[in-house]
Amino acid sequence: MERGSARLFQQAISPAFEQSWNVVELETRKQIRQKMNELLRLANDMTVTTSEMRQQLLQSVATFGTPFALQLVRSLYRDDYAERQSVVWLLTVLNEKETIPPLQRMAGDARLPRALRLSASLALAGMGVTAETIKNNRRVRLYAIS
């Protein structure tokens, strides 16, 4: 009778719940979230320079890889405007190519709140990858010297 009970319990677990995460992956995700919160606190610190913040971001990308940059993009889903503004600044400072496609999807998704789409667009503009910024960067400026 115990075998039947165990079998019923195993069938009760939904396939969506069974994911391929192991303890190490879960711990890494936790470390990434902790590092993200630390960087957001540093972003609000007026004594931290942009070059110091860039160094911290590059060190985090070197430690955690692409998942760190993608977590930074997901951090835009915050209710607090100031935190979202800090995330936009961090994305701009990091300027990682892997973040461009998800930011473009967010900026173009009409189902997302306007504030979130605007934040994604601002991050893209800060990274210089919008049509307007690319067009303005390629324009030749002529100056007359007298």
C-alpha positions as CSV (number, residue, x, y, z in Angstrom):
1,M,0.0,0.0,0.0
2,E,2.9,2.4,0.6
3,R,4.1,1.9,-3.0
4,G,0.7,3.0,-4.3
5,S,0.8,6.1,-2.1
6,A,4.2,7.0,-3.3
7,R,3.2,6.6,-6.9
8,L,0.2,8.9,-6.4
9,F,2.4,11.5,-4.8
10,Q,4.8,11.4,-7.7
11,Q,2.0,11.9,-10.2
12,A,0.7,14.9,-8.2
13,I,3.8,16.9,-8.9
14,S,3.2,19.0,-12.0
15,P,5.7,18.9,-14.8
16,A,5.9,22.7,-14.7
17,F,7.2,22.5,-11.1
18,E,9.9,20.1,-12.1
19,Q,12.7,22.3,-13.4
20,S,16.3,21.5,-14.1
21,W,17.6,23.8,-11.3
22,N,19.9,22.4,-8.8
23,V,21.1,23.8,-5.5
24,V,24.2,25.5,-7.1
25,E,22.0,27.3,-9.6
26,L,19.6,28.5,-7.0
27,E,22.5,29.7,-4.8
28,T,23.9,31.6,-7.8
29,R,20.6,33.2,-8.5
30,K,20.5,34.3,-4.8
31,Q,24.0,35.7,-5.1
32,I,23.1,37.6,-8.2
33,R,20.0,39.2,-6.5
34,Q,22.2,40.1,-3.5
35,K,24.8,41.7,-5.8
36,M,22.0,43.5,-7.7
37,N,20.7,45.0,-4.5
38,E,24.2,46.1,-3.4
39,L,24.7,47.8,-6.7
40,L,21.4,49.6,-6.5
41,R,22.4,50.9,-3.0
42,L,25.8,52.0,-4.5
43,A,24.0,53.7,-7.4
44,N,22.2,56.0,-4.9
45,D,25.5,56.8,-3.1
46,M,26.8,60.2,-4.3
47,T,30.4,59.4,-3.5
48,V,30.7,56.5,-6.0
49,T,32.0,57.6,-9.4
50,T,30.9,56.3,-12.7
51,S,34.2,54.5,-13.4
52,E,34.0,52.8,-10.0
53,M,30.5,51.7,-10.7
54,R,31.5,50.4,-14.2
55,Q,34.3,48.5,-12.6
56,Q,31.8,46.9,-10.1
57,L,29.5,46.0,-13.0
58,L,32.2,44.5,-15.1
59,Q,33.4,42.5,-12.1
60,S,29.9,41.2,-11.6
61,V,29.6,40.2,-15.2
62,A,32.9,38.4,-15.1
63,T,31.8,36.6,-11.9
64,F,28.3,35.6,-12.9
65,G,28.3,35.9,-16.7
66,T,25.3,36.8,-18.9
67,P,22.7,35.9,-16.2
68,F,23.8,38.9,-14.3
69,A,23.2,41.3,-17.2
70,L,19.8,39.7,-17.8
71,Q,18.8,40.0,-14.2
72,L,19.7,43.7,-14.4
73,V,17.2,44.0,-17.3
74,R,14.5,42.1,-15.2
75,S,15.2,44.6,-12.4
76,L,13.4,47.2,-14.4
77,Y,10.2,45.6,-13.2
78,R,10.2,47.6,-10.1
79,D,7.4,49.8,-8.8
80,D,9.6,52.5,-7.3
81,Y,10.6,55.1,-9.9
82,A,13.9,55.9,-8.2
83,E,15.0,52.3,-8.3
84,R,14.0,51.9,-11.9
85,Q,16.0,55.1,-12.7
86,S,19.0,53.6,-11.0
87,V,18.6,50.4,-13.0
88,V,18.5,52.4,-16.2
89,W,21.7,54.2,-15.2
90,L,23.4,50.8,-14.4
91,L,22.3,49.4,-17.8
92,T,23.7,52.5,-19.5
93,V,27.0,52.3,-17.6
94,L,27.3,48.5,-18.3
95,N,26.4,48.8,-22.0
96,E,26.3,45.0,-22.4
97,K,25.2,43.7,-25.9
98,E,23.2,40.8,-24.4
99,T,20.8,43.3,-22.8
100,I,19.8,44.9,-26.1
101,P,17.3,42.4,-27.4
102,P,15.3,42.0,-24.2
103,L,15.3,45.8,-23.8
104,Q,14.0,46.2,-27.3
105,R,11.2,43.7,-26.7
106,M,10.3,45.5,-23.5
107,A,10.3,48.9,-25.2
108,G,8.0,47.7,-28.0
109,D,5.6,45.7,-25.9
110,A,2.3,47.7,-25.7
111,R,1.0,45.4,-22.9
112,L,3.7,46.6,-20.5
113,P,3.1,49.7,-18.4
114,R,4.2,52.9,-20.0
115,A,6.8,53.7,-17.3
116,L,8.5,50.3,-17.9
117,R,8.6,50.8,-21.7
118,L,10.0,54.3,-21.2
119,S,12.7,53.0,-18.9
120,A,13.7,50.3,-21.4
121,S,13.8,53.0,-24.1
122,L,15.9,55.3,-22.0
123,A,18.4,52.5,-21.3
124,L,18.6,51.8,-25.1
125,A,19.1,55.5,-25.9
126,G,21.8,55.7,-23.2
127,M,23.5,52.7,-24.8
128,G,23.3,54.5,-28.2
129,V,21.4,51.7,-30.0
130,T,18.1,53.4,-30.9
131,A,17.5,54.6,-34.5
132,E,17.7,58.2,-33.4
133,T,21.0,57.9,-31.6
134,I,22.5,55.9,-34.4
135,K,21.4,58.4,-36.9
136,N,22.7,61.4,-34.9
137,N,26.1,59.7,-34.4
138,R,26.6,59.1,-38.1
139,R,25.8,62.7,-39.1
140,V,28.8,64.6,-40.3
141,R,29.2,67.9,-38.7
142,L,31.0,70.6,-40.7
143,Y,32.5,73.5,-38.9
144,A,33.8,76.7,-40.6
145,I,37.1,77.9,-39.3
146,S,37.8,81.6,-39.7
